[in-house]
Amino acid sequence: MPFIVAEPPIEGELERVAVPRSNAVGVRRRDIDGDTVSIPDDTLRNTFDFRLPVTLKRIDTETEIIINASEIVSANLELEYVDAFGVDPIVLFSDSTDQVTEADGNPDEIEIQAAFVDPIPASSTDTSPPEATNVRYNIDLTADVDGELLEASLTFDSLIGLYVTGDDVIAYINRPQDEGGDKWTHHLLYDWLETNGNLLTLVNDISGEHGVDLKHDTHRLGTDVDMRWFGDARGGQTVFNENQRNVISAIRGDVVATEAVRAFIAAQHAGLEALEDEGDLSLIYGTIGPAINDQGDPTEEPVVLPRGWATELWERGTVTDVQGTVRLDINESMSTGLAALFQPWPGHDNHYHLAFDVDALD
């Protein structure tokens, strides 16, 4: 007797795309890196579509035939919270084919719409706070194969749910968000922020919807946070540039500027030490500092510093010039534990990037 089986197109690999709601179904927009799915709060919708790829095969003792999307006569999809006791699955659709399409450019592959985007209704679950970290999609399909109705089931497992962390949990920079939002957060980090959000400064990016690329190397799994400097709510580059000018003036003997640098670095150390004490970070990406060649006016001595002077200032409280001479020492250095976490990284002269350890959060 013939039967059908459903399986991902590549064993063990989940490939998905995000599609803007305003675009036609099936138009590919951005590749998604990481098995994450963003679940909006009650009555809200996703901005980007989310597709689950499925290959259907009719199998009997003699033949194996690929079944295409046009042969599907009924489909059911639910999203299940794997590790949340007593929470009912979310039914995205039932006995419908509107969400089943042929994969773009591949008639042998079916795509199942899985985001809260039309024609799927808005979310019907309260995610503030979220219920679970791990989620899975359960799919039931019925195909009409040569007049015979055949059924198949498939589960997409080992997915990570992302949830919006609202302004009631932490304070965000007042600026337009990335398309689809950039406040999507891993469940465990959400819990941590509810308790420890007061340890952070103004927050910028966490993660994009469904883990879409926010033009970072990371921020795909909802466990990374970008935030401004401690002790000053102004724009990060503005604050850094002011501190750089103070460093130059301090090297030339300006006592007021020296105290300003010391106070600023002391504030950074105090704030970072409080975060390090929680034991939940894997890395803190921070400043490097560009090379400086400030000749000043004819009455001032030149200040010529190598790239990396800001890292030295943050870590050891000193600034060494290109000749290897220590030109500034504010007597403020990182603790051993904090220094082990601090990682200078290009593009971080205007903010901190906190990378959280999921195992430590659990």
DAURGI-V693773 format. One line per field, one symbol per residue. psi: psi as a letter, one per 40 degrees, with the letter a starting at -180 (. if undefined). burial: # if it has 9 or more other ideal C-beta (glycine too) atoms within 8 Angstrom, else .. Layout:
psi = ???
burial = ???
This chain:
psi = hiiiihiidhhehhhiihhideiihehhchihhigihhhiiheiiidiihhhhhhhhhhaedihhhhideeheiiihihhhdfhhehiihhdiifiedehihihegeehihhheigihehiiifihegiididhiihhhhihihhfehhiiiiihhifihhiihhieedihihgihiiheifehiidddddddddedeeiahibiciihefihffiebfeefeihhiiiieheiiddddddddddddddddeehddddddddddddddddddddddddfeidihhaidhiihgheaideiiihhiihedddddddeeihhaeeehhehhefhiiiddddddhhhhiefeeiihhhihdddd.
burial = .###.###.....#.######....##.##.#...#######..###############......####.##.#########.......#.##..#..#####.....#########..#.##.#.#..###.############....#####.#..#######...##.#.......###############.##..###############....############.#...#..##..##########.#..##.#################.#..#..######..#...#......#.#..########.#####.....##.#...#...##.##.##..##.########.##.
